[in-house]
Amino acid sequence: MADALRNADNSDMSSTTQARLAGEAPLLNVRDLAMQFGGLKAVDGVALKVHPGEVVSVIGPNGAGKTTVFNCISGFYQPTGGEVYFEDKPMHRLPGFKIAQAGMVRTFQNVRLFKEMTVVENLLVAQHMHAERNLLRGLFKTPGYRRSEKALMQQAGDWLERVGLLEFANREAGNLAYGQQRRLEIARCMVARPKLLMLDEPAAGLNPNETRDLDDLIVSLTRDEGISVLLIEHDMSLVMGISDHIYVVNQGQPLADGTPDEIRHNDAVIKAYLGEE
Amino acid sequence: MAQILKKAGTSPAEAIPPQPSYRRPWWSATAAAVLTLVLGGSVLGVQLESTGITTTVRLMGMETWGWLLAAALAVFLHQLIRPQVEDWRARTRKPSRFTLPKIFSGQKRQLWIMLAIGALLIFPFMSNRSAVDLATLTLIYIMLGLGLNVVVGLAGLLDLGYVGFYAVGAYTYALLNSYLGFSFWEALPLAGLMTALFGYLLGFPVLRLRGDYLAIVTLGFGEIIRILLNNWTELTGGPNGIARIPKPTFFDLEFTRKAQEGNVPFHEYFGIAYDPSYKIIYLYLLALILVLITLFVIYRLLRMPIGRAWEALREDDIACRSLGMNPTGIKLSAFTIGASFAGFAGAFFAARQGFISPESFTFIESAIILAIVVLGGMGSQLGVILAAIAMTLLPELAREFNEYRMLLFGLMMVLMMVWRPQGLVPLKRPHMELDRG
């Protein structure tokens, strides 16, 4: 794990991935995104690309419209302008659950677990789209249904082990410690088998140890599972350490984008964060 | 912090449950065989004979008892070798680390459930008419409570118009019978389907609503159904209702003294004297079977993806959407499936009463069914059963307080909300067990 972390750190200098350099088709392509609430333009002209296997971060000061961007991409808001393409298929105008079915699964800034259900049940529910949902087959427990349920259980068990929650499998999710809830939420997304995992401030409220664990987890997801990650985060050390590409949003508008190194030395970004003077 | 928590929890190795004990297979096999004899004997081995006003019990012939003994022996042997068979199957099966708990986990629980069903089957033969009649009514309320539990307890959709579906079920049978001559058995599935359709149709407009707003719309729906039935006089007979709805038949045998043309009554076919209590007992057993089917179906649904989705939707519909679940479909399925149970209950109610009118389907019925769900514990099946029994038995036992019945009812609800808001038997989360392997 520690090696992976160091590698991620070292790759800062050249972290723009091969795919991005070669101009390959991006997994997620957002163009000219706009979201207007009445007279307020919360998001205006934001564009971003995520290539397969990349970790891409969106950063910006508080109230910059990062979460609004997330909500537009994941279908929880209907964007008032712009286009969202996922694997070259248009996603704007689709409801949130369709977008999730297409392979974009997100977490929430304030953890949204099924609190009164157990930890395992949370992971079983999350596999709803992959489950055998035929009512009659379920009622009569056909071999196919049993196989399907067993596979769900197996997958849930594997992920619980991976995020270190196996021993809490039968605990109610609401009774877990906060850091564990965060990890469970990521595991819940992963059992839904996404191609792009969207994390909305996953490190919020975590202590430094837990943040380091999270860092390792995200790196291992892209490395072992081959998924891409789109990240909103305030914790700069986390963002700078694991991102391949960073987009900076300020007051709803794109401010800069580039590798972590470029962003770190970008004057406009420093100004936006520290003020004009 | 993480380490402390890890120490506090049990390690997975410790959590592996002990294998079922094979220590006393003889005992359990004997118990099962005796139970078979008692149950089978009481149903098949004896015959009730009424001479005048007294009823005598007559033993059946040697042949019947021979078969019963053979059945008991088969059960005995099966129980005896079952541990070995299961052991062998467990060893040959591929191990998986998690398994869903089985419907009868543990022999003790299995025994209890068998005993309860056995007792419920014997009960009408040991009891008087009015008790059996009251038990049948209780069973109807159990069915209604279980159905509403799907909508309110599991999916978290507050439905105050559930009685509307009950009315749809009852009128479906009554109308199909009086206009098209459908029998109970032909109309029962149609009543379920019709009510499911109504549940689906109501589901559409209320999909966007939640909480109080949903409650108001469903309340309106229940009233619309009642007022429609009251005013559509040409079809439903209006406030006069529909009378002479036939009772269910037993494989086309009627329970009347004189059968309709071309039909044989039950007692003539079996060569026994006519007794009106046969009909009551038959209705009771029918209701019992319907309730057992309802229990089984909902038990399975709860452990299927759809049941988990209902609960997830109750917990957090935004998270549901983010995981690719279609909240519209899930809500509609809860409404539809929940409503269909009311349809079956309604058709049975119409058959039992023989007469229905819109008077039977007022808001107070909805309130009582909802009270059963809340009193029992949202989502809990055992709780609903206990609450339904309490809600139908208590008013009967407290007949003298008739005028104060609603007062007592309200008082009980208030006290429950203060002392035990989670209900009599709160829903227990299914415990997933770790398998050895």
Interface residues (C-beta under 8 A of the other chain):
Chain A: S74 G75 F76 P95 G96 F97 K98 A100 Q101 V105 R106 T107 F108 R112 L113 F114 K115 E116 M117 T118 V120 E121 L124 V125 A126 H128 M129 A131 E132 R133 L135 G138 L139 K141 E149 K150 M153 Q154 A156 G157 G164 L166 E167 F168 A169 N170 E172 A177 G179 Q180 R188 C189 A192 N207 N209 E210
Chain B: M1 A2 L5 K6 G9 T10 S11 P12 A15 S96 R97 F98 T99 L100 V297 R300 L301 M304 P305 I306 R308 A309 E311 A312 E315 D316 I318 A319 C320 R321 S322 L323 G324 M325 N326 P327 R429 P430 H431 M432
